[in-house]
């Protein structure tokens, strides 16, 4: 299997710790049968994953068109597009490369100062320039920049881990919850990336610097891929739909994901409230137009509802 040497060593150490722990709670015969069963299941999953398209889709390149209104690399790093072919990956519950859960409405690019597109860019500009301290806190809490904190899907999984512990779920209950959420997150990013690279819309920072304020810099770095729709919106809305179906949407909780970084925990009355805050954080961060946020929430809810129709066998 792939992965860095440190990752491989950590996995081996964890396996050894688990084996030592189980050895004092079950008989050697039960332990060996359980290990064999787990290895068979893991092999089946690994073999199935080999055909998902990752091997070649993860390395494709995306030429910048340079056409009016289309995506351009963004400051400060001006990195090339990240995983432009991810939308072609094999999904779990969505039909492959279909329009299922795809937005019916696409942005209409315009430089006219009276146009909806310009006014949305102006909204981003004015919102960021007048952020309250709490709005800035929200933008940073949900930034989830790879390399600095966990990733956005990692944040959603961390939330589930907190709920699993709070609810003291059994192993089978926890396994199903993680499976459902993992499927929702995977299909969310496939669906969102399909939308992003089909529409190929310019980011707010590029548009604002060109037509509103050349010196403007957003408080959160813009990730390297097109604008529409918002990945945060899609994946957190899908997660909210799944977690709401499992635990009730009105499940109140406090998110401690970033306690280790010194970020104050944030409390929510429901999973829907969490998704709404994660989504709007991208407006506060200067990363997305509001339409990408709102339509992304709808897209994610659609995906989550598809996952909720799955029936797991005991």
C-alpha positions in Angstrom: 0.0 0.0 0.0 1.1 3.6 -0.5 1.7 6.3 2.1 4.7 7.8 3.8 7.0 5.8 6.0 5.7 7.6 9.0 2.2 6.8 8.1 3.0 3.1 7.6 4.8 2.9 10.9 1.9 4.6 12.7 -0.5 2.0 11.1 1.7 -0.9 12.1 2.0 0.5 15.7 -1.8 0.9 15.9 -2.4 -2.6 14.7 0.0 -4.0 17.3 -1.6 -2.0 20.1 -5.0 -3.2 19.1 -3.9 -6.8 18.8 -2.2 -6.7 22.2 -5.4 -5.2 23.7 -7.7 -7.8 22.2 -5.4 -10.6 23.2 -6.3 -10.2 26.9 -10.1 -10.0 26.2 -10.8 -12.9 23.9 -9.4 -16.4 23.2 -6.6 -16.9 20.7 -9.1 -18.8 18.4 -11.6 -15.9 18.4 -8.9 -13.4 17.8 -7.5 -15.2 14.8 -10.9 -15.7 13.2 -11.7 -12.0 13.7 -8.4 -10.9 12.2 -8.9 -13.2 9.2 -12.4 -11.9 8.7 -11.2 -8.3 8.9 -8.4 -8.9 6.5 -10.8 -10.4 4.0 -13.1 -7.4 4.3 -10.2 -5.0 3.9 -8.9 -6.8 0.9 -12.3 -6.7 -0.8 -12.6 -2.9 -0.2 -9.0 -2.3 -1.4 -9.6 -4.3 -4.6 -12.9 -2.4 -5.3 -11.1 0.9 -4.7 -8.5 0.1 -7.3 -11.1 0.6 -10.1 -12.4 4.0 -8.9 -10.3 5.9 -11.4 -7.9 7.5 -8.9 -4.8 6.1 -10.4 -5.1 8.2 -13.6 -7.6 10.9 -12.7 -5.5 12.2 -9.8 -2.6 13.1 -12.2 -4.4 14.9 -15.0 -3.6 18.5 -15.7 -6.0 21.4 -16.4 -4.9 24.1 -19.0 -6.0 27.6 -18.0 -8.3 28.8 -20.8 -7.6 32.5 -20.4 -11.1 33.2 -21.6 -13.2 36.0 -20.1 -14.8 35.0 -16.8 -13.0 31.7 -16.5 -10.9 30.6 -13.6 -7.3 31.8 -13.2 -4.8 30.8 -10.5 -5.2 32.9 -7.4 -2.9 34.7 -5.0 -0.7 34.3 -3.1 0.6 31.0 -4.5 -1.0 31.0 -7.9 -1.0 27.2 -7.8 -2.3 25.2 -10.7 -5.8 23.7 -10.5 -6.0 20.9 -7.9 -7.4 17.5 -9.0 -9.3 18.9 -12.0 -10.5 15.4 -13.0 -11.9 14.5 -9.6 -15.4 15.0 -10.9 -14.9 11.9 -13.1 -14.2 9.6 -10.2 -16.5 6.7 -9.6 -19.2 7.8 -7.0 -20.9 5.6 -4.4 -24.6 6.5 -4.6 -24.7 9.0 -7.5 -24.9 7.9 -11.1 -21.5 8.2 -12.6 -20.9 11.4 -14.6 -24.6 12.2 -14.5 -26.5 15.4 -13.8 -27.9 13.9 -10.6 -27.7 16.6 -7.8 -26.0 18.9 -10.3 -27.2 22.6 -10.1 -29.9 23.6 -12.5 -28.6 27.2 -12.5 -25.2 28.3 -13.6 -23.6 31.7 -13.0 -23.8 34.2 -15.8 -20.5 36.1 -16.0 -20.7 39.8 -16.5 -18.5 42.9 -16.0 -21.5 45.3 -16.1 -21.7 47.1 -12.7 -25.5 46.6 -12.7 -25.3 42.9 -13.3 -26.0 40.2 -10.7 -22.4 38.8 -11.1 -20.8 42.2 -10.4 -23.2 42.8 -7.4 -22.3 39.4 -5.9 -18.6 40.3 -6.2 -19.3 43.7 -4.6 -21.1 41.8 -1.8 -18.0 39.7 -1.1 -15.8 42.9 -1.1 -18.0 44.8 1.2 -18.7 41.9 3.5 -15.0 41.2 4.0 -14.1 44.8 4.5 -16.7 45.1 7.3 -16.3 41.8 9.2 -17.2 41.6 12.8 -14.8 39.9 15.2 -17.2 36.9 15.3 -17.4 36.7 11.5 -13.6 36.7 11.3 -13.6 33.9 13.9 -16.0 31.9 11.9 -14.0 32.3 8.7 -10.9 31.0 10.4 -12.6 28.2 12.3 -13.9 26.7 9.1 -10.9 27.5 6.9 -9.6 24.0 7.3 -6.6 24.6 5.1 -4.7 21.4 4.3 -1.2 21.5 5.9 -2.4 24.0 8.6 -5.4 22.1 10.1 -7.4 19.1 9.1 -9.2 19.2 5.8 -12.9 20.1 5.4 -14.0 16.4 5.2 -11.7 15.7 8.1 -13.5 18.3 10.1 -16.9 16.7 9.3 -15.5 13.3 10.4 -14.1 14.9 13.6 -17.6 16.1 14.4 -19.0 12.6 14.0 -16.3 11.3 16.3 -17.4 13.7 19.0 -21.0 12.6 18.5 -20.0 8.9 18.6 -18.3 9.5 22.0 -21.1 11.6 23.4 -23.7 9.0 22.4 -21.5 6.0 23.4 -22.4 4.2 20.2 -21.9 0.5 19.8 -19.3 -0.7 17.3 -21.9 -1.5 14.7 -23.7 1.8 15.1 -20.4 3.7 14.8 -19.3 1.7 11.8 -22.6 2.5 9.9 -22.4 6.2 10.9 -18.8 6.5 9.6 -19.7 4.6 6.4 -22.7 6.8 5.7 -20.8 10.0 6.3 -17.8 8.8 4.4 -19.9 8.0 1.4 -21.6 11.3 1.6 -18.4 13.2 1.8 -16.8 11.3 -1.1 -19.7 11.8 -3.4 -20.0 15.5 -2.4 -16.5 16.2 -3.6 -17.0 14.2 -6.8 -20.2 16.1 -7.5 -18.8 19.5 -6.6 -15.7 19.0 -8.7 -17.8 18.0 -11.6 -19.6 21.3 -11.2 -16.5 23.4 -10.6 -14.7 22.3 -13.7 -17.8 22.3 -15.9 -18.6 25.9 -15.1 -14.9 27.1 -14.6 -15.9 30.4 -13.0 -13.5 33.0 -11.9 -12.9 33.4 -8.1 -13.9 36.6 -6.2 -10.3 37.6 -5.5 -9.5 37.6 -9.2 -12.6 39.5 -10.2 -12.4 42.1 -7.4 -8.7 42.8 -8.0 -9.5 43.4 -11.7 -12.7 45.4 -11.5 -13.2 46.8 -8.0 -10.0 47.1 -5.9 -6.6 46.0 -7.3 -5.0 45.8 -3.9 -7.7 43.7 -2.2 -6.6 40.5 -0.4 -9.1 38.2 1.3 -8.5 37.1 4.9 -8.5 33.4 4.0 -6.4 32.1 1.1 -8.4 31.0 -1.9 -7.9 27.3 -2.7 -6.7 26.5 -6.3 -9.8 25.5 -8.2 -12.8 27.2 -9.8 -15.5 29.0 -7.9 -18.8 27.3 -8.4 -20.1 25.6 -6.3 -18.7 25.9 -2.7 -17.1 22.7 -1.6 -17.6 23.7 2.1 -21.3 24.1 1.4 -21.7 20.9 -0.5 -19.9 18.6 1.9 -21.3 20.1 5.1 -24.9 20.1 3.8 -24.5 16.4 2.8 -23.0 15.7 6.2 -25.8 17.5 8.0 -28.4 15.5 6.1 -26.7 12.2 7.0 -26.1 13.1 10.6 -29.5 14.6 11.0 -31.1 11.3 9.8 -28.9 9.3 12.2 -29.2 11.5 15.4 -32.0 14.0 14.7 -31.4 17.3 13.0 -32.1 19.1 16.3 -29.1 17.4 17.9 -27.4 20.2 19.9 -23.6 19.9 20.3 -20.3 21.8 20.6 -17.6 21.4 18.0 -14.2 21.0 19.7 -12.3 20.0 16.5 -9.8 22.8 16.7 -9.3 22.9 20.5 -5.7 21.9 20.0 -5.0 24.9 17.9 -6.4 27.3 20.4 -9.6 28.1 18.5 -12.7 28.6 20.7 -15.2 25.7 20.3 -18.4 26.6 18.6 -21.9 25.4 19.6 -24.8 24.6 17.4 -28.5 23.9 17.9 -28.6 21.5 14.9 -26.6 20.0 12.1 -28.4 22.3 9.7 -27.1 25.3 11.7 -23.6 23.9 11.5 -23.8 23.5 7.7 -25.1 27.0 7.3 -22.3 28.5 9.3 -19.6 26.4 7.5 -21.1 27.6 4.2 -21.3 31.3 5.1 -17.7 31.2 6.4 -16.6 31.2 2.8 -18.3 34.5 2.1 -16.6 35.9 5.3 -13.3 34.5 4.0 -13.7 36.2 0.6 -13.6 32.8 -1.1 -17.0 32.4 -2.7 -19.9 34.4 -4.1 -23.1 33.9 -2.3 -24.8 32.0 -5.1 -22.0 29.3 -4.9 -22.7 29.0 -1.2 -26.5 28.8 -1.5 -26.6 26.4 -4.5 -23.8 24.3 -2.9 -26.0 23.8 0.2 -28.8 22.5 -2.1 -26.4 20.3 -3.9 -25.1 18.8 -0.7 -28.5 18.2 0.8 -29.5 16.3 -2.4 -26.4 14.0 -2.0 -27.1 13.5 1.7 -30.7 12.5 0.9 -29.4 9.9 -1.6 -27.1 8.4 1.0 -30.0 8.3 3.5 -31.8 5.9 1.1 -29.1 3.3 1.5 -30.1 0.2 3.5 -27.2 -1.5 5.2 -27.3 -5.3 5.9 -26.5 -6.4 9.5 
